[in-house]
Amino acid sequence: MTILVVGNMGYVGPVLVQHLRQAYPQAVLIGYDAGLFAHCLLGAVALPEIMLDRQIFGDVRHLDKTMLEGVDVVVNLAAISNDPIGNRFEDATLAINYTAAVELAAKAKQAGVHSYVFASSCSVYGCAEEGAKTESSTLDPLTAYARSKVMAEKKLIPMADERFTVTCLRFATACGMSDRLRLDLVLNDFVAGALTQKKIVVMSDGTPWRPLINVKDMARAIDWAIGRKATNGGKGLVVNVGSNEWNCQVKDLAHAVAAAIPGVDISINTNAPPDKRSYRVSYDLFKELAPGFQPRFDLKSTILEMTDGLQKAGFQNAAYRESQFMRLNVINKFREQGLLDEKLRLSFGNG
Ligand SMILES: NC(=O)c1ccc[n+]([C@@H]2O[C@H](COP(=O)([O-])OP(=O)(O)OC[C@H]3O[C@@H](n4cnc5c(N)ncnc54)[C@H](O)[C@@H]3O)[C@@H](O)[C@H]2O)c1
């Protein structure tokens, strides 16, 4: 089996590649990425990409179809992956997260790829506090990022047929350790704040609901999607990925971190305007379709994993919100240096 992981050099990618290498030791694993965050490693004992058979640097908007020859599975993680960047670079976000994702699927289908796995997001539910949202609930994408995921899903699902399975995984917000850690994700931010400043600064009033999933469990869900048969969920499937038990309010996350790390203060911004991005999500369908791939990590074990991982990496940077572990800071730095244009294309053109 040959698996192409597009967008493999971000936060999720290294964890996925490690999982796939263990799960499919004989498989040919190929990575394709623009490399925007390739240098943002934390505590890695080795470059994550050495587990691949091949790493290609390139822009997903210009992925040459010859790269899909002989490929059985495409996992598409490539994206402008958060709201602040998405709002600032809306056109690029739609071009990468939506147009390129659909074009990649079309090229893959034509090349004879039989499974396309797309990393979508539960943020498509937007403002959804009354009851848990299911896959058939109304969507309310509030940001360019969330809109790009809705638009992509809508075009991808009808592309599925007997020979081309499409699985859109609507992931909860990720957390947990990765060789390319992101600290712009809520739980990761809280653990970093607790360890380095003895303080958790909650930007909102703490009331928004935010379901979470450990990045290792995301990798297992992708593994399930790779092997999924059309008889299990249909040729084209959209499914929420996370666990019902892990629908938490942001303030509960802060309290859980403070309970695990002694001497930590929590500062909640009671004057913050209400954060409309608040959703509770039902993961019943995922439970039904993928009983052997349910999340293993919970809030407590993930906080422990992160505390341990950050301490082992010697992470002490109290100014981490200014660091390269926030995706927007890296993009801004590239822009300042003139290396990235308004469309978020690298000026030295790796594709
Ligand atoms: N992290 C989360 O909480 C979360 C939750 C739900 C869904 N997702 C989705 O999972 C996927 C992976 O998320 P992540 O946290 O690893 O994001 P990330 O930002 O860490 O990684 C994204 C990767 O895509 C690459 N990329 C961006 N633009 C590209 C382009 N034009 N051409 C080629 N590569 C490009 C980047 O270089 C990076 O390596 C994304 O699609 C994201 O939307 C993530």
The ligand as an SDF file (V2000), in Angstrom:
LIG
                    3D

 44 48  0  0  0  0  0  0  0  0999 V2000
   -5.2980   21.0060   15.1270 N   0  0  0  0  0  0  0  0  0  0  0  0
   -6.6080   20.9870   15.2950 C   0  0  0  0  0  0  0  0  0  0  0  0
   -7.1640   21.3220   16.3630 O   0  0  0  0  0  0  0  0  0  0  0  0
   -7.4960   20.5210   14.1950 C   0  0  0  0  0  0  0  0  0  0  0  0
   -8.8400   20.2800   14.4730 C   0  0  0  0  0  0  0  0  0  0  0  0
   -9.6770   19.9360   13.4220 C   0  0  0  0  0  0  0  0  0  0  0  0
   -9.1560   19.7810   12.1520 C   0  0  0  0  0  0  0  0  0  0  0  0
   -7.8460   20.0090   11.9260 N   0  0  0  0  0  0  0  0  0  0  0  0
   -7.3340   19.8780   10.5630 C   0  0  0  0  0  0  0  0  0  0  0  0
   -6.2820   18.9260   10.5570 O   0  0  0  0  0  0  0  0  0  0  0  0
   -5.3000   19.2960    9.5920 C   0  0  0  0  0  0  0  0  0  0  0  0
   -3.9240   19.3700   10.2260 C   0  0  0  0  0  0  0  0  0  0  0  0
   -3.9500   20.3250   11.2860 O   0  0  0  0  0  0  0  0  0  0  0  0
   -2.6220   20.7610   12.0150 P   0  0  0  0  0  0  0  0  0  0  0  0
   -3.0150   21.1650   13.3850 O   0  0  0  0  0  0  0  0  0  0  0  0
   -1.5790   19.7440   11.8200 O   0  0  0  0  0  0  0  0  0  0  0  0
   -2.2610   22.0880   11.2050 O   0  0  0  0  0  0  0  0  0  0  0  0
   -0.7890   22.7160   10.9500 P   0  0  0  0  0  0  0  0  0  0  0  0
   -0.9990   24.1340   10.6010 O   0  0  0  0  0  0  0  0  0  0  0  0
    0.0960   22.3850   12.0580 O   0  0  0  0  0  0  0  0  0  0  0  0
   -0.3070   21.9130    9.6650 O   0  0  0  0  0  0  0  0  0  0  0  0
   -0.8080   22.1590    8.3850 C   0  0  0  0  0  0  0  0  0  0  0  0
    0.2510   21.7610    7.3800 C   0  0  0  0  0  0  0  0  0  0  0  0
   -0.2330   22.1350    6.0770 O   0  0  0  0  0  0  0  0  0  0  0  0
    0.8410   22.6840    5.3710 C   0  0  0  0  0  0  0  0  0  0  0  0
    0.3530   23.6020    4.3440 N   0  0  0  0  0  0  0  0  0  0  0  0
   -0.3250   24.7550    4.5120 C   0  0  0  0  0  0  0  0  0  0  0  0
   -0.5410   25.3410    3.3280 N   0  0  0  0  0  0  0  0  0  0  0  0
   -0.0130   24.5190    2.4010 C   0  0  0  0  0  0  0  0  0  0  0  0
    0.0890   24.5870    0.9940 C   0  0  0  0  0  0  0  0  0  0  0  0
   -0.3990   25.6130    0.2940 N   0  0  0  0  0  0  0  0  0  0  0  0
    0.7110   23.5720    0.3440 N   0  0  0  0  0  0  0  0  0  0  0  0
    1.2380   22.5250    1.0200 C   0  0  0  0  0  0  0  0  0  0  0  0
    1.1760   22.4140    2.3670 N   0  0  0  0  0  0  0  0  0  0  0  0
    0.5600   23.4060    3.0440 C   0  0  0  0  0  0  0  0  0  0  0  0
    1.6790   23.4350    6.3940 C   0  0  0  0  0  0  0  0  0  0  0  0
    2.9980   23.6430    5.9380 O   0  0  0  0  0  0  0  0  0  0  0  0
    1.5740   22.4930    7.5820 C   0  0  0  0  0  0  0  0  0  0  0  0
    2.6320   21.5900    7.5960 O   0  0  0  0  0  0  0  0  0  0  0  0
   -5.7630   20.6340    8.9960 C   0  0  0  0  0  0  0  0  0  0  0  0
   -6.4840   20.3770    7.8140 O   0  0  0  0  0  0  0  0  0  0  0  0
   -6.7030   21.1710   10.0460 C   0  0  0  0  0  0  0  0  0  0  0  0
   -7.6660   22.0290    9.4930 O   0  0  0  0  0  0  0  0  0  0  0  0
   -6.9940   20.3540   12.9200 C   0  0  0  0  0  0  0  0  0  0  0  0
  1  2  1  0
  2  3  2  0
  2  4  1  0
  4  5  1  0
  4 44  2  0
  5  6  2  0
  6  7  1  0
  7  8  2  0
  8  9  1  0
  8 44  1  0
  9 10  1  0
  9 42  1  0
 10 11  1  0
 11 12  1  0
 11 40  1  0
 12 13  1  0
 13 14  1  0
 14 15  2  0
 14 16  1  0
 14 17  1  0
 17 18  1  0
 18 19  2  0
 18 20  1  0
 18 21  1  0
 21 22  1  0
 22 23  1  0
 23 24  1  0
 23 38  1  0
 24 25  1  0
 25 26  1  0
 25 36  1  0
 26 27  1  0
 26 35  1  0
 27 28  2  0
 28 29  1  0
 29 30  1  0
 29 35  2  0
 30 31  1  0
 30 32  2  0
 32 33  1  0
 33 34  2  0
 34 35  1  0
 36 37  1  0
 36 38  1  0
 38 39  1  0
 40 41  1  0
 40 42  1  0
 42 43  1  0
M  CHG  2   8   1  16  -1
M  END
$$$$
